[in-house]
Every structure is written in C-alpha cells, then in structure tokens.
Amino acid sequence: MKRYLFPLIIGIAGCAILISLGVWQLRRMDWKEGMLAEIQARIDAPAVPLPAQLDPSMKYMPVTVSGTTTGAEIDILSGTKEQGGGYQIVSRFITDDGRAIMVDRGFVPQELRHVERPPVRLDISGNLHWPAEISTSTPKPNLDENIWFARDVPAMAKVLGTEPVLVVASFVNGDAQNVDPIPVAIEGIPNNHLSYAVQWFMLAITWAGMTVALIWRIRQRKY
C-alpha cells in the first residue's frame, strides 16, 4: 500500500488545485456577467444633455449633442463583419454652446475614406466613452497619413484641439455623409471565464486519469 501513497497524494492534490481554479473561473464569470449587466444598464439609461463637467467616471453615460462638424477628423483603422476593412471616423465637433469635443461618428469602408466630409450640422445621440484600447503592442499613429490604430482620447483631443471628451454616436439626425454609426455595446467586452473553467476541469480529469494509470502501472510491477 505504501507504494501507492505518494502518487495518490500527488494525484489528489493536483486535482484539488485544478478544480479550485475552475471554480474560481466560474465565480469570475458570475462577477463579469454582473459587471456587463451594469454596463448595459448604463448604456440604456435615458439620454441627457452633455454635462458641463466631464470625467472618465461618466463612461457609457447616454448624452445628446447638437452642433456642427468642422471637417477635421481622425481616421482609425477598423473593420466590420459586414463591410470588411475600413475606418472609424472621429470628427471635431462644435456644440451649439461653443464647446469643442470629439464625436466617433462610426464606420466607413476603405473606398470612402478620402471622400470629402465638409462641415455639417448634426443632432447626435450617443454615449460618452473613454476606450481602453492602447497596449504596448499598439503602433503609434501615422500622423502624416492620419491613420490611427486605436482610440486614445487625450492624444486625439490634442491633435484635434478639443476637450478630452468622446461621444460615440448611436443615432445621427442630419447628413451622416455615409458614415454608419457603431453604437457602444458590451459585445466587445470579452467574457471567456466559462471556457477557462472548462479547461481547468478538463485538466483535472486528465490529471486524475494519469494518476489512475500510474497507480495501475505500479500495481502491475513484479517484485
């Protein structure tokens, strides 16, 4: 019996650790689902006029703005399943009360990127957003070609000469100039905890199987 003891202890301990990691991922999944539900509720709340004082704690707040684009814009490399590769258009926008902000107007396919979009008056409903899209692997924007690879609110505001405020349009009243709004949505926020939990549980099953196989081999040895 002693020769089975060590592999049995290792097998039980390994299974316990792997199962606990799977359970932890399930708890993380519940937490993430709650967070996503909270974000969705904030996105779906009634829209309000753009507040005078803004900060990133107001992320996802629905707002309405009226004013005029200036023709200055930033093109962010993007793509959709329906239209393929293209660009998100972030325009400099002067509100009716004289504030300079940014509006993410939505998507244009590659062939419409250089179509002229002169100043136009728009009434926009959307959500405040401070996207966290920058990582160490994100390329620096190509300022000569006006191609950006992620939305960086402070950096874009500096280039466009606006407040560090971004409204992502969900509905545009006026000449949208062939720019299709891409509303803020929770679909882009990853929630992979269930798949991680399944992986840990599968590893626990594999570990248990290897332990049983090892004990069986020990039992088959001739002494």
Buried (B, 14 or more C-beta within 10 A) or exposed (E): EEEEEEBBEBBEEBBEBBBEBBEBBBEBBEEBEEEBEEBBEBBEEEBEEBEEEBEEEBBBBBBBBBBBBBEBBBBBBBBBEEBEEBBBBBBBBBBEEEBBBBBBBBBBBEEBBEEEBEBBEBEBBBBBBBBEBEEEEEEEBEEEEBBBBBBBBEBBBEBBEBBBBBBBBBEBEEEBBEBBBBBBEBEEEEBEBBEBBEBBBEBBEEBBEBBEEBBEEEEEEEE
